[in-house]
Amino acid sequence: MVNFDRVYDRRNTNCSKWDSIKDTYGEDGLLPLWIADMDFKANLPVLEALKETAEQGILGYSPAPDSLYEAIQSWQKRHHDFSVGKEAILFNSGVVPSLSLAIQAYTEPGDAVLIHDPVYPPFAKVVEQNNRKLIRSQLLIEQEHFVMDLEMMAKQIVDENVRVVILCNPHNPGGRVWSKSELEAFGKLCAKYDVLVISDEIHQDLIFAPHVFTTFTNVHPTFKDFSITLTAATKTFNLAGIKNSMIFIENPDLRKKFVAAQEQNFQNEINIFGYVGTEAAYKNGDTWLKELLVYLKENIDLVSEFLQTELPKVKMMRPEGTYLIWLDFSALDLSDTQIQNRLVHQGKVVLNPGISFGPNGTQHMRLNIACPKETLVEGLHRIKHSFE
Ligand SMILES: Cc1ncc(COP(=O)(O)O)c(C=O)c1O
């Protein structure tokens, strides 16, 4: 059994989560429950594989080995019932760099690209920094969960001549694991208007039963014609620093365009530790992931109980997947700046401001619960103290 309760001191390890916040907020002693990495050590076989590679001592250029393709194919088949051909698998240093390449590969400057609101902030940045037109489509809330507003999306697609939609599947920050039927309706809409779907599936393994993750491209045999999938082992196994991700593109024309964008940007060579870590994680990670999901679910329950008894005005959207919780502070009647100031300066706790996920994120915060319970409980007390 992995001991996820063990607290590691990550301070002064040059990690973004713990070590950048003093400079950002000018405060000592802040507790970070923000950026999406986990305060858990990676699975031992992964660390051993990385060590073994380092011990070879010569770390020259390195192509992706066949064994890595096999590990990826086997993982996708076992966990997501997705059969991806070797020829469809490409690599890049990260999902966000791949989003940017995809925007360059499939659109022209000025073209409209639709994203949901709220959604992971780099989606908007990637669109805007490539000088494409950003269209935000507000998610609705039904039964305390986000749902897509397909009617609104259809109107935006037509009115703005949208060429591409970036889908966050599962959804960060809401933790929605889009159902197969939701994805089917969404995909049919995109097919009808000839819109390409870039499906960011980096959270695909972090799913709580009874919810089931569906690879967008796997929903219907025709969906592979107009979609590409971005994913990685780095979120699931807490390896963000090794910088590796995959792109699955089954349509040869779409693949050719993506490869051309990679070559143009010289982004087709990956760090050797990225390959090694990904392969070791997929080959040895089933049990570790199973235990992680049990621990994360306990942490979600813990947050839910704490809020109900100690801070009932703050409402949580219960995640179906991911280790992120979307918290609604609107009943406190404070502005985004006031909420943030209270948390940071009074409570000394750092969450991600909801407003950074889009205008629809106002008066919300995103909480990262991937930490030992001791840290989480301390964080919850700090959140409570922020509003006393
Ligand atoms: C939806 C989503 N996509 C991409 C990333 C980051 O991916 P990468 O580090 O591979 O660029 C994150 C990280 O939190 C994420 O939540």
PDBQT file of the ligand as one rigid body, heavy atoms in Angstrom, charges set to zero:
ROOT
HETATM    1  C1  LIG A 401      -6.619  20.439 -18.781  1.00  0.00    +0.000 C 
HETATM    2  C2  LIG A 401      -5.126  20.530 -18.694  1.00  0.00    +0.000 A 
HETATM    3  N1  LIG A 401      -4.381  20.475 -19.804  1.00  0.00    +0.000 NA
HETATM    4  C3  LIG A 401      -3.032  20.552 -19.767  1.00  0.00    +0.000 A 
HETATM    5  C4  LIG A 401      -2.372  20.690 -18.573  1.00  0.00    +0.000 A 
HETATM    6  C5  LIG A 401      -0.875  20.803 -18.550  1.00  0.00    +0.000 C 
HETATM    7  O1  LIG A 401      -0.310  19.945 -19.435  1.00  0.00    +0.000 OA
HETATM    8  P1  LIG A 401       1.259  19.956 -19.761  1.00  0.00    +0.000 P 
HETATM    9  O2  LIG A 401       1.972  20.135 -18.460  1.00  0.00    +0.000 OA
HETATM   10  O3  LIG A 401       1.495  18.633 -20.383  1.00  0.00    +0.000 OA
HETATM   11  O4  LIG A 401       1.478  21.091 -20.710  1.00  0.00    +0.000 OA
HETATM   12  C6  LIG A 401      -3.107  20.760 -17.379  1.00  0.00    +0.000 A 
HETATM   13  C7  LIG A 401      -2.423  20.955 -16.098  1.00  0.00    +0.000 C 
HETATM   14  O5  LIG A 401      -3.002  21.195 -15.099  1.00  0.00    +0.000 OA
HETATM   15  C8  LIG A 401      -4.518  20.663 -17.444  1.00  0.00    +0.000 A 
HETATM   16  O6  LIG A 401      -5.258  20.719 -16.347  1.00  0.00    +0.000 OA
ENDROOT
TORSDOF 0
